[in-house]
Amino acid sequence: MKSKFWNFIFWLVIAAAFIGPGTVTAAASAGASYQYQLLWALLFSTLACAVLQEAAARVAIVSGDGLGVAIQKRYKSNGLVWFIAIAVFLGCAAYEAGNILGAISGLALIVTGIPKWAFTLIIVGVAGAVLFTGKISSVANAMGIVVAVMGLAFLYAAFTVKIDASEFLTGLFIPKINANNALLTLGLVGTTIVPYNIFLGSGLAKGQSIKEMRSGMIPSIILGGIISMAVLVVGIAIVGEFGFDNLYNQLTADHGKFMGVVFAIGLFAAGFTSSITAALAGAITINSAKKNASETNQWKFQRIWILVLATGLVFGVSGIKPIPVIILAQAANGFILPLLAFLLWQMVNNATTMRDDANGLILNVLMGITVFVTAMLGFINVFKAVFAALGKQFSFEGSIQIIILVSAGATLLFGIYKISREKNEV
C-alpha cells in the first residue's frame, strides 16, 4: 500500500490528463474575456469530474474488471464496448498533435531558433522513453511530479495578478451564463471532463481499495481544478486579444522576465504531460475492452500508445492539422461522454453488482446533475461537428438551444427511471 503522499502524487496523473493546452487556452481565454465570471464553471466541472472518475474507479474495483469489460458484462454487448473504446481512442489520437504543439508553444516562448519539427521529435522521443518503462505506476508518479511543477508555476503566476477578492468569490459561487459566454462555459466543462480520463482512472484503480482510491484521486482532481482556476486568473492580465505570445509578453512586461518563463514552463508541462497521458489512456481504453487483456509491458499494449504518439508525431512534424479527423472525434466524443456518464450512473446503482458500495442519495443527485450537463455538452459538440462539416457557424441560441436543453432534460428523466430499476434489481 502506498503512503498517502505517494498515492496523491500517483493520482495527479488525472490532473495531468485534463490540464492540457486546450484547458490552458479555454481557461486563460475565459479570464481575458470575462474576468472572474466563469470561475463557477471550473468549480462545477472539477466536482463533476471527481464524481464521474470516482464512479468509474469504484466500478472497476468492486467488479475486479477493466471498465470496458464491466460495461460488456452489465449490458451484454461487445459492440457497445468497442464503439465506446474506438471512439475514445480516436479522440486520444486526434488531439495528440495539439498536446505536442502546446508543449512546443511553451518551449518556443523561451527557446528560440529551433524549428518546430525538432521540438516535436524531442518531445515524442522523451514521451516514448517514459512510456517504455512499461510500469503504469512509474509513469503516473513521473507525471505527478511534473504536474506539481506545473501547478506551482501557474499558481505563482496567478499570485502576481492583483486579485479582487469580492469579484473572485462572486465568480466562483454565483453562476452567470448567457448567449455570449455559453459555448466557452461548456468548453471549460468539456476540457475538464474527458472520456479517456474516465478509462484512465478506472485502469489506475486496479489493486487499490475504494478508500485508498478516494484518498488519492479526489484531492488530486481538486488540485487540478485549482490549477485551472489559477490559469483563468492569469488570463485576466491579458490586454487585447488572447494568445500565448501576448500573455507571455504581458506577464514579462508587468512582472519581469522570470514570470514569463514561469508561464512558459507551465504551458510546456501542460502539453507534455497530456501528450503522455493521452497515449497511455488510449492504450488502457483499448486494453479495458479485452476480456483477456495483456500485461502493460507487452507489445500488444505498447503498440497502441505508440500509434497515438506516432499520430501526434506525423501531424506535429508536417504541420498539417487533421481537421476531418478532429471533427469526427469531436462528434464521437461528444456522444460518448454523456453515454459513459449515463451508463456509469446505472452501474453504480446496480444492487447486485455494487452491493454496499452502490450510490446513496447525495451521489445520485450529483451524478444526475452531471449527466444533464454532459448530455447538454454532448449534444452541443455533435451539433458543432455537424455544422462544421457543412461549413456553417454554430450558435447556441434559438431553436437549437431549445432542442439541446429538451434533449438533455429527457436524458436526465430517462436516467432517473433507469436507476430506480437498478436499485430494485436483485
Stockholm file with secondary structure:
# STOCKHOLM 1.0

chainA/1-426         MKSKFWNFIFWLVIAAAFIGPGTVTAAASAGASYQYQLLWALLFSTLACAVLQEAAARVAIVSGDGLGVAIQKRYKSNGLVWFIAIAVFLGCAAYEAGNILGAISGLALIVTGIPKWAFTLIIVGVAGAVLFTGKISSVANAMGIVVAVMGLAFLYAAFTVKIDASEFLTGLFIPKINANNALLTLGLVGTTIVPYNIFLGSGLAKGQSIKEMRSGMIPSIILGGIISMAVLVVGIAIVGEFGFDNLYNQLTADHGKFMGVVFAIGLFAAGFTSSITAALAGAITINSAKKNASETNQWKFQRIWILVLATGLVFGVSGIKPIPVIILAQAANGFILPLLAFLLWQMVNNATTMRDDANGLILNVLMGITVFVTAMLGFINVFKAVFAALGKQFSFEGSIQIIILVSAGATLLFGIYKISREKNEV
#=GR chainA/1-426 SS CCCHHHHHHHHHHHHHHHSSHHHHHHHHHHHHHHTTTTHHHHHHHHHHHHHHHHHHHHHHHHHCSCHHHHHHHHHTCHHHHHHHHHHHHHHHHHHHHHHHHHHHHHHHHHCCSCCHHHHHHHHHHHHHHHHTTCCHHHHHHHHHHHHHHHHHHHHHHHHTSCCCHHHHHHHHHSCCCCTTTHHHHHHHHHHHSCHHHHHHHHHHTTTCCHHHHHHHHHHHHHHHHHHHHHHHHHHTTCCSSCCHHHHHHHHHHHHCHHHHHHHHHHHHHHHHHHHHHHHHHHHHHHHHTCTTCCCTTSHHHHHHHHHHHHHHHHHHHHCCCCHHHHHHHHHHHHHHHHHHHHHHHHHTTCHHHHGGGSCCHHHHHHHHHHHHHHHHHHHHHHHHHHHHHTTCCCCSCHHHHHHHHHHHHHHHHHHHHHHHHHHHCC
#=GC SS_cons         CCCHHHHHHHHHHHHHHHSSHHHHHHHHHHHHHHTTTTHHHHHHHHHHHHHHHHHHHHHHHHHCSCHHHHHHHHHTCHHHHHHHHHHHHHHHHHHHHHHHHHHHHHHHHHCCSCCHHHHHHHHHHHHHHHHTTCCHHHHHHHHHHHHHHHHHHHHHHHHTSCCCHHHHHHHHHSCCCCTTTHHHHHHHHHHHSCHHHHHHHHHHTTTCCHHHHHHHHHHHHHHHHHHHHHHHHHHTTCCSSCCHHHHHHHHHHHHCHHHHHHHHHHHHHHHHHHHHHHHHHHHHHHHHTCTTCCCTTSHHHHHHHHHHHHHHHHHHHHCCCCHHHHHHHHHHHHHHHHHHHHHHHHHTTCHHHHGGGSCCHHHHHHHHHHHHHHHHHHHHHHHHHHHHHTTCCCCSCHHHHHHHHHHHHHHHHHHHHHHHHHHHCC
//
